[in-house]
């Protein structure tokens, strides 16, 4: 389990995922559009997102389940935002930097520990 979170981050924030928007994460591809959909679509999306967050919380480091769930929310938001930005920019170097920097910040245990001490 301790290696699952870094593997998820690395896969999600990979060039392959960035370069396949039609096959990747629906949040990064259509998140802003989902917000404009009728309640039934948003409710279905909400259920799937909650399930994904529960799964991610289960592989997050730490002993406190509530804290792991909050960390999962922050991690997923960072990953989806990074993927969206990396796909949007026209500069390939910047796109790679967005993916790599976000992955490094999420996976580096010292970054997670500093964030935990601030809250």
C-alpha positions, 0 to 999 in steps of 0.5 A, spaced: 500 500 500 505 504 501 508 504 494 501 505 491 500 512 492 506 514 489 505 509 483 498 513 482 501 520 482 506 518 477 501 514 472 496 520 473 501 525 472 505 522 466 506 524 459 502 518 456 496 521 460 497 528 458 497 526 451 491 522 451 485 526 453 480 522 450 482 516 454 484 519 461 481 522 467 474 525 466 475 531 471 481 534 467 478 533 461 471 535 462 471 538 469 468 545 468 463 542 463 460 538 469 459 544 473 454 546 468 450 540 467 443 538 470 443 535 477 443 528 475 449 528 471 452 532 477 450 527 482 453 521 478 459 525 478 459 526 485 458 519 487 464 517 482 468 522 485 467 520 492 468 513 491 475 515 487 477 519 494 475 514 498 480 509 494 485 514 494 485 516 502 486 508 503 493 509 499 495 515 502 500 515 508 498 516 515 494 513 520 488 518 521 483 516 516 480 523 516 486 526 515 488 521 509 481 523 506 483 530 506 490 529 503 486 525 498 482 531 496 488 535 496 492 530 492 487 529 487 485 537 486 493 538 485 493 532 480 487 534 476 489 541 476 496 540 474 494 535 468 489 540 466 494 546 466 499 541 462 494 540 457 493 547 456 499 550 455 503 550 448 510 550 451 512 543 452 518 544 457 513 548 461 508 542 461 513 537 463 515 542 469 508 542 471 507 535 471 514 533 474 513 539 479 506 537 482 508 529 482 515 531 486 511 535 491 505 530 492 510 524 493 516 527 497 515 525 504 518 531 507 513 536 503 507 532 506 510 532 513 511 540 512 504 541 510 501 536 516 505 541 521 502 547 518 495 545 519 
